[in-house]
Amino acid sequence: MKPIERGEVMGLADYEMIREHFRGRIIEEKRGRRVALGPNASCIFENRDTVLLQIQEMLRTERITRESAILHEIETYNELVPGDREISATVLLEIDDKEERERFLFEAKGLDRSFALVVAGERCPGKHDAAREHPDRTTAVHYLKFPLTAPAEKALRAVLQKKARPSELAIELVVEHPRYSARTTLPPPLVESLAQDLA
């Protein structure tokens, strides 16, 4: 999947004119790319649309107009765009009570290394940015890439090429950590979306 290019990012005034329609469309798309992962986490599978929305919204919120700052935001968020033969996701830990959340983040140290996608029985461990990992705790937001093994990629491409139905391909998102373990099976429409991401 190609990274977001500078020419795709609109200035603040132009974005404001199309924001309601664009944002509504992408939020609807994101709804189909989001799954719960146990009682206290959810996952959004990222693509170019979801990343472009995040860039535009960040520029709008922070009122960023300086060219170097715009380029920095594009470079930063492009880390979320899946590369060749990989799936990209953002996992959010959702614990409303601040004290409980802080306690959990310390107890769940190392959670960053505990995610995987299982595609047709093929385990694809998640990769995280080691520079974001804290030695004493985990974070509330995890940016992950799942490099696909050759059999996993082949299984997804079979869906892309209409050789298999999305409902025939089992994909699970799992997290296995002493403090938090959960797994969820991705629904067929999401399986189809992830297959299309490989196009």
MDAnalysis code that builds the backbone (N, CA, C; Angstrom):
import MDAnalysis as mda
import numpy as np

u = mda.Universe.empty(597, n_residues=199, atom_resindex=np.repeat(np.arange(199), 3), trajectory=True)
u.add_TopologyAttr("name", ["N", "CA", "C"] * 199)
u.add_TopologyAttr("resid", np.arange(1, 200))
u.add_TopologyAttr("resname", ["MET", "LYS", "PRO", "ILE", "GLU", "ARG", "GLY", "GLU", "VAL", "MET", "GLY", "LEU", "ALA", "ASP", "TYR", "GLU", "MET", "ILE", "ARG", "GLU", "HIS", "PHE", "ARG", "GLY", "ARG", "ILE", "ILE", "GLU", "GLU", "LYS", "ARG", "GLY", "ARG", "ARG", "VAL", "ALA", "LEU", "GLY", "PRO", "ASN", "ALA", "SER", "CYS", "ILE", "PHE", "GLU", "ASN", "ARG", "ASP", "THR", "VAL", "LEU", "LEU", "GLN", "ILE", "GLN", "GLU", "MET", "LEU", "ARG", "THR", "GLU", "ARG", "ILE", "THR", "ARG", "GLU", "SER", "ALA", "ILE", "LEU", "HIS", "GLU", "ILE", "GLU", "THR", "TYR", "ASN", "GLU", "LEU", "VAL", "PRO", "GLY", "ASP", "ARG", "GLU", "ILE", "SER", "ALA", "THR", "VAL", "LEU", "LEU", "GLU", "ILE", "ASP", "ASP", "LYS", "GLU", "GLU", "ARG", "GLU", "ARG", "PHE", "LEU", "PHE", "GLU", "ALA", "LYS", "GLY", "LEU", "ASP", "ARG", "SER", "PHE", "ALA", "LEU", "VAL", "VAL", "ALA", "GLY", "GLU", "ARG", "CYS", "PRO", "GLY", "LYS", "HIS", "ASP", "ALA", "ALA", "ARG", "GLU", "HIS", "PRO", "ASP", "ARG", "THR", "THR", "ALA", "VAL", "HIS", "TYR", "LEU", "LYS", "PHE", "PRO", "LEU", "THR", "ALA", "PRO", "ALA", "GLU", "LYS", "ALA", "LEU", "ARG", "ALA", "VAL", "LEU", "GLN", "LYS", "LYS", "ALA", "ARG", "PRO", "SER", "GLU", "LEU", "ALA", "ILE", "GLU", "LEU", "VAL", "VAL", "GLU", "HIS", "PRO", "ARG", "TYR", "SER", "ALA", "ARG", "THR", "THR", "LEU", "PRO", "PRO", "PRO", "LEU", "VAL", "GLU", "SER", "LEU", "ALA", "GLN", "ASP", "LEU", "ALA"])
u.atoms.positions = np.array([
    [0.849, -1.186, 0.000],
    [0.000, 0.000, 0.000],
    [0.888, 1.241, 0.000],
    [0.586, 2.184, -0.885],
    [1.414, 3.385, -1.010],
    [1.235, 4.303, 0.196],
    [2.323, 4.914, 0.657],
    [2.190, 5.924, 1.720],
    [1.390, 7.131, 1.222],
    [0.891, 7.913, 2.156],
    [0.202, 9.157, 1.826],
    [1.236, 10.148, 1.272],
    [0.899, 10.810, 0.173],
    [1.796, 11.795, -0.433],
    [1.322, 13.197, -0.099],
    [2.256, 14.140, -0.167],
    [1.944, 15.532, 0.213],
    [0.769, 16.090, -0.587],
    [0.693, 15.766, -1.877],
    [-0.357, 16.310, -2.719],
    [-1.761, 15.846, -2.351],
    [-1.876, 14.798, -1.552],
    [-3.179, 14.299, -1.132],
    [-3.717, 15.033, 0.093],
    [-2.850, 15.772, 0.764],
    [-3.237, 16.425, 2.018],
    [-3.682, 17.852, 1.715],
    [-4.897, 18.181, 2.140],
    [-5.493, 19.477, 1.829],
    [-5.124, 20.523, 2.874],
    [-5.132, 21.768, 2.433],
    [-4.982, 22.883, 3.363],
    [-6.205, 22.997, 4.252],
    [-6.082, 23.765, 5.330],
    [-7.150, 23.833, 6.328],
    [-8.470, 24.333, 5.738],
    [-8.431, 25.387, 4.927],
    [-9.664, 25.954, 4.385],
    [-10.337, 24.973, 3.431],
    [-9.559, 24.358, 2.558],
    [-10.127, 23.395, 1.607],
    [-10.691, 22.181, 2.336],
    [-9.976, 21.717, 3.354],
    [-10.448, 20.546, 4.102],
    [-11.755, 20.857, 4.810],
    [-11.867, 22.063, 5.344],
    [-13.083, 22.439, 6.074],
    [-14.318, 22.318, 5.171],
    [-14.140, 22.603, 3.883],
    [-15.264, 22.569, 2.948],
    [-15.779, 21.137, 2.707],
    [-14.880, 20.161, 2.781],
    [-15.305, 18.778, 2.481],
    [-15.306, 17.899, 3.739],
    [-14.942, 18.480, 4.877],
    [-14.702, 17.696, 6.086],
    [-15.905, 16.851, 6.497],
    [-17.076, 17.443, 6.526],
    [-18.240, 16.702, 7.033],
    [-18.479, 15.427, 6.222],
    [-18.451, 15.556, 4.905],
    [-18.682, 14.392, 4.041],
    [-17.535, 13.388, 4.152],
    [-16.292, 13.885, 4.058],
    [-15.112, 13.006, 4.087],
    [-15.021, 12.279, 5.424],
    [-15.142, 13.029, 6.494],
    [-15.037, 12.453, 7.832],
    [-16.143, 11.426, 8.071],
    [-17.364, 11.749, 7.648],
    [-18.473, 10.814, 7.809],
    [-18.230, 9.507, 7.071],
    [-17.703, 9.622, 5.839],
    [-17.439, 8.419, 5.036],
    [-16.380, 7.541, 5.687],
    [-15.284, 8.161, 6.161],
    [-14.185, 7.374, 6.729],
    [-14.568, 6.799, 8.092],
    [-15.329, 7.553, 8.882],
    [-15.773, 7.034, 10.179],
    [-16.646, 5.799, 9.964],
    [-17.491, 5.830, 8.940],
    [-18.319, 4.664, 8.621],
    [-17.434, 3.493, 8.199],
    [-16.404, 3.784, 7.406],
    [-15.463, 2.739, 6.982],
    [-14.716, 2.173, 8.195],
    [-14.298, 3.060, 9.098],
    [-13.566, 2.613, 10.292],
    [-14.435, 1.730, 11.182],
    [-15.732, 2.011, 11.200],
    [-16.637, 1.208, 12.028],
    [-16.564, -0.265, 11.610],
    [-16.462, -0.501, 10.313],
    [-16.363, -1.863, 9.814],
    [-14.988, -2.482, 9.985],
    [-14.000, -1.642, 10.321],
    [-12.625, -2.126, 10.490],
    [-12.235, -2.185, 11.970],
    [-13.221, -2.060, 12.837],
    [-12.965, -2.047, 14.284],
    [-13.556, -3.301, 14.915],
    [-12.795, -3.911, 15.822],
    [-13.293, -5.060, 16.577],
    [-12.933, -4.894, 18.042],
    [-13.759, -5.473, 18.902],
    [-13.424, -5.534, 20.328],
    [-12.434, -6.667, 20.538],
    [-11.499, -6.448, 21.463],
    [-10.533, -7.483, 21.835],
    [-10.604, -7.646, 23.348],
    [-11.518, -8.488, 23.767],
    [-11.743, -8.640, 25.201],
    [-12.515, -7.453, 25.749],
    [-12.656, -7.362, 27.081],
    [-13.509, -6.333, 27.685],
    [-12.894, -4.937, 27.718],
    [-11.568, -4.836, 27.575],
    [-10.915, -3.534, 27.779],
    [-10.025, -3.082, 26.626],
    [-10.247, -3.606, 25.433],
    [-9.432, -3.179, 24.291],
    [-10.246, -3.253, 23.012],
    [-9.896, -2.393, 22.079],
    [-10.477, -2.482, 20.740],
    [-9.353, -2.244, 19.737],
    [-9.603, -2.680, 18.513],
    [-8.580, -2.624, 17.477],
    [-9.181, -2.047, 16.207],
    [-8.483, -1.107, 15.606],
    [-8.858, -0.578, 14.295],
    [-7.777, -0.996, 13.308],
    [-8.180, -1.657, 12.233],
    [-7.244, -2.030, 11.182],
    [-7.101, -0.840, 10.234],
    [-5.862, -0.374, 10.094],
    [-5.593, 0.865, 9.374],
    [-5.414, 0.622, 7.873],
    [-5.776, 1.644, 7.081],
    [-5.452, 1.668, 5.660],
    [-5.181, 3.128, 5.265],
    [-5.056, 3.397, 3.989],
    [-4.721, 4.763, 3.566],
    [-5.807, 5.758, 3.967],
    [-7.082, 5.357, 3.860],
    [-8.178, 6.266, 4.211],
    [-8.140, 6.648, 5.683],
    [-7.971, 5.653, 6.554],
    [-7.980, 5.950, 7.992],
    [-6.795, 6.831, 8.367],
    [-5.654, 6.609, 7.707],
    [-4.460, 7.410, 8.003],
    [-4.619, 8.832, 7.475],
    [-5.159, 8.979, 6.271],
    [-5.360, 10.322, 5.717],
    [-6.306, 11.132, 6.595],
    [-7.356, 10.484, 7.107],
    [-8.263, 11.189, 8.022],
    [-7.510, 11.664, 9.262],
    [-6.670, 10.809, 9.823],
    [-5.929, 11.199, 11.027],
    [-5.002, 12.373, 10.750],
    [-4.363, 12.380, 9.589],
    [-3.482, 13.497, 9.234],
    [-4.290, 14.782, 9.127],
    [-5.390, 14.731, 8.362],
    [-6.188, 15.944, 8.171],
    [-6.749, 16.465, 9.486],
    [-7.209, 15.550, 10.339],
    [-7.778, 15.975, 11.616],
    [-6.709, 16.545, 12.546],
    [-5.509, 15.980, 12.505],
    [-4.426, 16.520, 13.334],
    [-4.048, 17.929, 12.871],
    [-3.926, 18.107, 11.568],
    [-3.603, 19.448, 11.048],
    [-4.683, 20.450, 11.453],
    [-5.932, 20.024, 11.379],
    [-7.054, 20.908, 11.729],
    [-7.050, 21.232, 13.218],
    [-6.907, 20.199, 14.049],
    [-6.961, 20.402, 15.503],
    [-5.831, 21.293, 15.991],
    [-4.631, 21.043, 15.466],
    [-3.447, 21.786, 15.909],
    [-3.213, 23.065, 15.096],
    [-4.093, 23.300, 14.091],
    [-3.961, 24.475, 13.211],
    [-2.566, 24.528, 12.585],
    [-2.129, 23.408, 12.055],
    [-0.777, 23.301, 11.475],
    [-0.816, 23.770, 10.020],
    [0.012, 24.774, 9.701],
    [0.075, 25.297, 8.335],
    [1.505, 25.373, 7.806],
    [2.484, 25.318, 8.694],
    [3.888, 25.400, 8.252],
    [4.243, 24.143, 7.469],
    [4.857, 24.291, 6.322],
    [5.108, 23.152, 5.441],
    [5.931, 22.064, 6.119],
    [6.969, 22.441, 6.849],
    [7.811, 21.435, 7.497],
    [7.022, 20.650, 8.540],
    [6.095, 21.314, 9.219],
    [5.266, 20.641, 10.230],
    [4.259, 19.706, 9.559],
    [3.720, 20.119, 8.425],
    [2.797, 19.256, 7.672],
    [3.531, 17.990, 7.228],
    [4.724, 18.164, 6.681],
    [5.517, 17.019, 6.219],
    [5.854, 16.086, 7.377],
    [6.100, 16.664, 8.551],
    [6.392, 15.843, 9.738],
    [5.184, 14.985, 10.109],
    [3.979, 15.580, 10.085],
    [2.770, 14.822, 10.417],
    [2.542, 13.700, 9.407],
    [2.757, 13.998, 8.126],
    [2.581, 12.977, 7.091],
    [3.555, 11.826, 7.327],
    [4.818, 12.169, 7.601],
    [5.834, 11.131, 7.841],
    [5.483, 10.288, 9.064],
    [5.028, 10.950, 10.128],
    [4.682, 10.249, 11.368],
    [3.519, 9.282, 11.147],
    [2.447, 9.767, 10.544],
    [1.258, 8.931, 10.375],
    [1.433, 7.880, 9.290],
    [2.346, 8.122, 8.343],
    [2.595, 7.110, 7.316],
    [3.123, 5.803, 7.908],
    [3.628, 5.861, 9.135],
    [4.066, 4.638, 9.808],
    [2.894, 3.668, 10.006],
    [1.669, 4.197, 9.989],
    [0.489, 3.358, 10.187],
    [0.009, 2.700, 8.895],
    [0.455, 3.205, 7.747],
    [0.013, 2.623, 6.474],
    [0.671, 1.251, 6.322],
    [-0.122, 0.202, 6.074],
    [0.500, -1.118, 5.925],
    [1.392, -1.179, 4.697],
    [2.543, -1.829, 4.848],
    [3.444, -2.030, 3.729],
    [3.065, -3.283, 2.962],
    [3.924, -3.682, 2.054],
    [3.673, -4.900, 1.282],
    [3.618, -6.102, 2.219],
    [2.647, -6.966, 1.998],
    [2.525, -8.226, 2.737],
    [2.425, -8.018, 4.252],
    [1.728, -6.950, 4.658],
    [1.504, -6.769, 6.092],
    [0.162, -6.101, 6.341],
    [-0.308, -6.277, 7.558],
    [-1.547, -5.656, 8.015],
    [-1.175, -4.738, 9.168],
    [-1.826, -3.578, 9.198],
    [-1.510, -2.567, 10.204],
    [-2.725, -2.343, 11.102],
    [-2.471, -2.126, 12.384],
    [-3.581, -1.952, 13.325],
    [-3.186, -1.028, 14.465],
    [-4.184, -0.378, 15.026],
    [-4.026, 0.404, 16.247],
    [-4.906, -0.247, 17.312],
    [-4.294, -0.644, 18.420],
    [-5.038, -1.237, 19.531],
    [-5.143, -0.200, 20.642],
    [-6.358, 0.017, 21.111],
    [-6.623, 1.007, 22.158],
    [-7.074, 0.291, 23.419],
    [-6.404, 0.573, 24.525],
    [-6.846, 0.051, 25.823],
    [-7.868, 1.026, 26.385],
    [-9.004, 0.496, 26.808],
    [-10.134, 1.348, 27.177],
    [-10.561, 1.066, 28.609],
    [-9.952, 1.793, 29.539],
    [-10.299, 1.685, 30.957],
    [-10.591, 3.104, 31.432],
    [-11.842, 3.358, 31.756],
    [-12.267, 4.730, 32.049],
    [-11.667, 5.280, 33.335],
    [-11.650, 4.464, 34.385],
    [-11.156, 4.945, 35.683],
    [-9.651, 5.172, 35.621],
    [-9.221, 6.392, 35.919],
    [-7.812, 6.761, 35.748],
    [-6.880, 5.926, 36.618],
    [-7.230, 5.745, 37.894],
    [-6.368, 4.971, 38.795],
    [-6.269, 3.514, 38.351],
    [-7.413, 2.955, 37.974],
    [-7.428, 1.570, 37.508],
    [-6.599, 1.432, 36.219],
    [-6.739, 2.423, 35.338],
    [-5.990, 2.389, 34.079],
    [-4.477, 2.453, 34.328],
    [-4.059, 3.351, 35.201],
    [-2.623, 3.485, 35.497],
    [-2.073, 2.202, 36.116],
    [-2.824, 1.596, 37.010],
    [-2.393, 0.347, 37.633],
    [-2.259, -0.747, 36.569],
    [-3.253, -0.818, 35.681],
    [-3.217, -1.824, 34.615],
    [-1.997, -1.627, 33.713],
    [-1.704, -0.391, 33.342],
    [-0.593, -0.129, 32.415],
    [0.746, -0.574, 33.010],
    [0.904, -0.461, 34.327],
    [2.130, -0.948, 34.969],
    [2.130, -2.477, 35.045],
    [0.972, -3.054, 35.375],
    [0.901, -4.516, 35.504],
    [1.041, -5.220, 34.155],
    [0.691, -4.526, 33.076],
    [0.703, -5.138, 31.737],
    [1.974, -4.796, 30.956],
    [3.042, -4.492, 31.680],
    [4.328, -4.226, 31.020],
    [4.653, -5.369, 30.047],
    [5.094, -5.010, 28.838],
    [5.423, -6.026, 27.838],
    [4.252, -6.420, 26.957],
    [3.086, -5.810, 27.189],
    [1.911, -6.126, 26.367],
    [2.188, -5.856, 24.887],
    [3.052, -4.882, 24.619],
    [3.404, -4.501, 23.242],
    [3.805, -5.709, 22.393],
    [4.436, -6.700, 23.038],
    [4.979, -7.864, 22.311],
    [4.031, -9.066, 22.337],
    [2.769, -8.839, 22.721],
    [1.868, -9.959, 23.004],
    [0.743, -10.148, 21.994],
    [0.781, -9.408, 20.875],
    [-0.305, -9.462, 19.900],
    [0.083, -10.323, 18.700],
    [-0.914, -10.950, 18.098],
    [-0.697, -11.724, 16.868],
    [-1.999, -11.809, 16.086],
    [-1.849, -11.974, 14.779],
    [-2.970, -12.347, 13.917],
    [-2.778, -13.808, 13.566],
    [-3.841, -14.566, 13.606],
    [-3.782, -15.964, 13.188],
    [-4.659, -16.088, 11.953],
    [-4.020, -16.305, 10.812],
    [-4.705, -16.344, 9.515],
    [-4.693, -17.786, 9.019],
    [-5.863, -18.404, 8.972],
    [-5.973, -19.802, 8.529],
    [-4.983, -20.692, 9.284],
    [-4.861, -20.460, 10.582],
    [-3.968, -21.262, 11.418],
    [-2.529, -20.793, 11.429],
    [-2.175, -19.823, 10.567],
    [-0.807, -19.292, 10.499],
    [-0.661, -18.120, 11.456],
    [0.245, -18.252, 12.407],
    [0.446, -17.180, 13.389],
    [1.371, -16.106, 12.811],
    [0.910, -14.871, 12.851],
    [1.678, -13.718, 12.359],
    [1.861, -12.756, 13.537],
    [2.996, -12.859, 14.258],
    [3.199, -12.009, 15.446],
    [3.221, -10.525, 15.085],
    [2.683, -9.723, 15.995],
    [2.691, -8.279, 15.801],
    [4.068, -7.696, 16.053],
    [4.404, -6.680, 15.253],
    [5.637, -5.917, 15.458],
    [5.244, -4.533, 15.967],
    [5.943, -4.073, 17.001],
    [5.677, -2.740, 17.527],
    [6.942, -1.903, 17.398],
    [6.786, -0.613, 17.590],
    [7.934, 0.295, 17.546],
    [8.641, 0.201, 18.898],
    [9.808, -0.419, 18.904],
    [10.538, -0.623, 20.158],
    [10.882, 0.703, 20.830],
    [11.008, 1.766, 20.038],
    [11.350, 3.076, 20.606],
    [10.212, 3.614, 21.479],
    [8.991, 3.128, 21.246],
    [7.848, 3.583, 22.043],
    [7.645, 2.739, 23.297],
    [8.368, 1.640, 23.409],
    [8.170, 0.738, 24.544],
    [8.842, 1.304, 25.798],
    [8.110, 1.270, 26.893],
    [8.611, 1.788, 28.167],
    [9.062, 0.606, 29.021],
    [10.193, 0.726, 29.725],
    [10.679, -0.424, 30.494],
    [9.821, -0.790, 31.697],
    [9.031, 0.152, 32.207],
    [8.281, -0.091, 33.441],
    [6.779, -0.301, 33.253],
    [6.268, -0.043, 32.055],
    [4.829, -0.072, 31.858],
    [4.522, -0.243, 30.378],
    [3.247, -0.443, 30.063],
    [2.828, -0.431, 28.662],
    [2.107, 0.876, 28.399],
    [1.660, 1.074, 27.184],
    [0.953, 2.298, 26.817],
    [-0.509, 1.987, 26.540],
    [-1.329, 3.030, 26.501],
    [-2.760, 2.840, 26.259],
    [-3.076, 2.678, 24.771],
    [-2.123, 3.052, 23.908],
    [-2.312, 2.935, 22.461],
    [-1.137, 2.149, 21.884],
    [-1.442, 1.135, 21.096],
    [-0.401, 0.296, 20.489],
    [-0.525, 0.350, 18.969],
    [0.563, 0.760, 18.310],
    [0.609, 0.775, 16.851],
    [1.353, -0.479, 16.407],
    [0.661, -1.328, 15.648],
    [1.207, -2.647, 15.331],
    [1.215, -2.904, 13.835],
    [2.213, -3.670, 13.401],
    [2.240, -4.217, 12.050],
    [2.275, -5.736, 12.193],
    [1.525, -6.413, 11.331],
    [1.511, -7.870, 11.314],
    [2.057, -8.347, 9.969],
    [3.363, -8.629, 9.880],
    [3.901, -9.177, 8.628],
    [3.281, -10.548, 8.371],
    [2.779, -10.735, 7.161],
    [2.099, -11.985, 6.828],
    [3.090, -13.051, 6.390],
    [2.920, -14.253, 6.918],
    [3.695, -15.375, 6.401],
    [3.193, -15.667, 4.984],
    [3.973, -16.404, 4.219],
    [3.575, -16.720, 2.841],
    [2.221, -17.434, 2.785],
    [1.967, -18.457, 3.632],
    [0.641, -19.103, 3.590],
    [-0.497, -18.160, 3.990],
    [-0.242, -17.264, 4.951],
    [-1.279, -16.319, 5.378],
    [-1.607, -15.351, 4.241],
    [-0.570, -14.852, 3.592],
    [-0.794, -13.944, 2.459],
    [-1.557, -14.663, 1.343],
    [-1.179, -15.903, 1.066],
    [-1.846, -16.679, 0.012],
    [-3.328, -16.852, 0.329],
    [-3.631, -17.116, 1.594],
    [-5.030, -17.301, 1.999],
    [-5.836, -16.021, 1.808],
    [-5.242, -14.872, 2.158],
    [-5.943, -13.596, 1.976],
    [-6.076, -13.258, 0.496],
    [-5.046, -13.548, -0.279],
    [-5.110, -13.260, -1.721],
    [-6.159, -14.131, -2.411],
    [-6.417, -15.310, -1.874],
    [-7.472, -16.153, -2.438],
    [-8.835, -15.466, -2.299],
    [-9.025, -14.755, -1.192],
    [-10.255, -13.986, -1.001],
    [-10.273, -12.801, -1.977],
    [-9.138, -12.116, -2.097],
    [-9.030, -10.978, -3.010],
    [-9.351, -11.400, -4.445],
    [-8.891, -12.565, -4.839],
    [-9.064, -13.060, -6.208],
    [-10.371, -13.832, -6.399],
    [-11.237, -13.791, -5.366],
    [-12.545, -14.455, -5.417],
    [-12.434, -15.975, -5.564],
    [-11.296, -16.541, -5.157],
    [-11.145, -17.996, -5.159],
    [-11.675, -18.600, -3.859],
    [-11.886, -17.737, -2.865],
    [-12.450, -18.173, -1.581],
    [-13.356, -17.063, -1.062],
    [-14.381, -17.456, -0.338],
    [-15.270, -16.458, 0.258],
    [-14.676, -15.975, 1.587],
    [-14.928, -14.714, 1.951],
    [-14.420, -14.208, 3.238],
    [-14.844, -15.063, 4.417],
    [-16.038, -15.631, 4.342],
    [-16.547, -16.449, 5.453],
    [-15.785, -17.772, 5.575],
    [-15.031, -18.133, 4.545],
    [-14.267, -19.385, 4.567],
    [-12.872, -19.213, 5.175],
    [-12.461, -17.958, 5.372],
    [-11.125, -17.702, 5.911],
    [-11.224, -17.247, 7.369],
    [-10.715, -18.062, 8.269],
    [-10.731, -17.715, 9.694],
    [-9.507, -16.857, 10.026],
    [-9.770, -15.653, 10.523],
    [-8.694, -14.775, 11.003],
    [-9.027, -14.383, 12.432],
    [-8.081, -14.611, 13.329],
    [-8.256, -14.223, 14.730],
    [-7.209, -13.194, 15.110],
    [-7.630, -12.222, 15.896],
    [-6.708, -11.300, 16.548],
    [-6.575, -11.773, 17.988],
    [-5.338, -11.971, 18.437],
    [-5.131, -12.487, 19.787],
    [-4.141, -11.613, 20.550],
    [-4.334, -11.571, 21.848],
    [-3.348, -10.982, 22.755],
    [-3.171, -11.982, 23.890],
    [-1.919, -12.310, 24.188],
    [-1.617, -13.309, 25.209],
    [-0.568, -12.749, 26.156],
    [-1.035, -12.305, 27.304],
    [-0.179, -11.698, 28.320],
    [-0.742, -12.115, 29.671],
    [0.121, -12.327, 30.679],
    [-0.400, -12.751, 31.992],
    [-1.471, -11.813, 32.557],
    [-1.392, -10.537, 32.226],
    [-2.356, -9.559, 32.760],
    [-3.583, -9.381, 31.877],
    [-3.449, -9.703, 30.575],
    [-4.584, -9.503, 29.669],
    [-4.477, -10.455, 28.486],
    [-5.419, -11.360, 28.398],
    [-5.475, -12.300, 27.274],
    [-6.874, -12.283, 26.687],
    [-6.934, -12.249, 25.363],
    [-8.230, -12.254, 24.679],
    [-8.005, -12.647, 23.234],
    [-9.063, -13.088, 22.597],
    [-9.010, -13.364, 21.157],
    [-10.362, -13.054, 20.554],
    [-10.345, -12.631, 19.312],
    [-11.591, -12.347, 18.617],
    [-11.461, -12.788, 17.167],
    [-12.529, -13.336, 16.630],
    [-12.565, -13.743, 15.225],
    [-13.090, -12.582, 14.394],
    [-12.371, -12.244, 13.341],
    [-12.771, -11.115, 12.513],
    [-13.986, -11.494, 11.667],
    [-14.966, -10.602, 11.564],
    [-16.154, -10.899, 10.759],
    [-15.816, -10.908, 9.267],
    [-16.584, -11.652, 8.458],
    [-16.278, -11.757, 7.023],
    [-16.118, -10.420, 6.289],
    [-16.949, -9.385, 6.558],
    [-16.731, -8.121, 5.833],
    [-15.351, -7.512, 6.113],
    [-14.858, -7.677, 7.340],
    [-13.525, -7.176, 7.672],
    [-12.442, -8.017, 7.005],
    [-12.641, -9.326, 6.957],
    [-11.705, -10.199, 6.239],
    [-11.605, -9.752, 4.787],
    [-12.748, -9.433, 4.186],
    [-12.739, -8.977, 2.792],
    [-11.994, -7.656, 2.654],
    [-12.197, -6.732, 3.601],
    [-11.491, -5.441, 3.570],
    [-9.987, -5.640, 3.658],
    [-9.539, -6.537, 4.549],
    [-8.108, -6.774, 4.700],
    [-7.534, -7.417, 3.445],
    [-8.306, -8.266, 2.787],
    [-7.852, -8.844, 1.518],
    [-7.690, -7.757, 0.470],
    [-8.635, -6.822, 0.435],
    [-8.574, -5.726, -0.532],
    [-7.380, -4.809, -0.267],
    [-6.956, -4.732, 0.994],
    [-5.775, -3.924, 1.318],
    [-4.525, -4.440, 0.619],
    [-4.517, -5.716, 0.231],
    [-3.348, -6.301, -0.438],
    [-3.319, -5.979, -1.938],
    [-4.412, -5.409, -2.444],
    [-4.501, -5.140, -3.891],
    [-3.467, -4.107, -4.333],
])
